[in-house]
Amino acid sequence: MSRVRVKKRFVAGAKCPKCHAQDSIVLFKEQGVETVECVECDYREQQAEAEVAKLATGAVIGVFKP
């Protein structure tokens, strides 16, 4: 089984909204979705792509590309 290596970048000066640790936030893309994660606690937040967010009006759960 091959593992895909994800390139994670620290965000300089960023503070975790949960544990308030300075310089502990990393930014990376996971399956095309931008994700931020704290290396000190279990905080994690994902941001949908602009196209998906624009089309999601509440009636649509997600946009799938076959």
N, C-alpha and C positions, 0 to 999 in steps of 0.2 A: 504494500500500500504506500503510495507516495503522498507526502504531506506538502501542502502549499505554504510557503513561508510568507507571512504577512509583514510588510514594512511598517513599523510603528515609529511615530515621531513625537517627541516630547514638545509640549506647548510651553514656551518660556514665559514665566510669570503667571501662569494660570493657577487658580485656586480651585480645589475640589469643592463643589457646593454641599457635599455631605459631611466630609471630615475636616474641611478647611485647610488641608495640607497644601503648601505652596510647591509649585513645580512637580506635581505628581500626576498630571494629566497627559495621557498619550492619545494621539489621533491616528486612525487607520481606517482603511476601507475593508469591509467584510462582506463579501458577495455583492459588491457594488453599492453598499450602503455605508455612508460615512458614520464612524463610530468613535466616541470619546470614552475613555475608561481611566479610572484612578488606579494607580499601582499600589496605593496604601490601603484602600478599603474596597468594598464591592460595588462602588458606584459605576454605572454604565448608562450611556445615553446614545440613541441612534437617531439619525436624521435622514428621512426619506429623500430621494432625489427630487429636484424641483418639478419634474414632469409628473411624477406620481403624486406629489402633494397638490399640484394644481388640479389634477383630474379627480382627486378624492374629495367628493362633496358630501360624504356621509353615506351615500347609497352605494358607493364603490368601496370594496375592501382593499383592493390592490390592482395593479396593472401587470399582467403577465405577458411576456414575449415568448412565444413558442419557438 
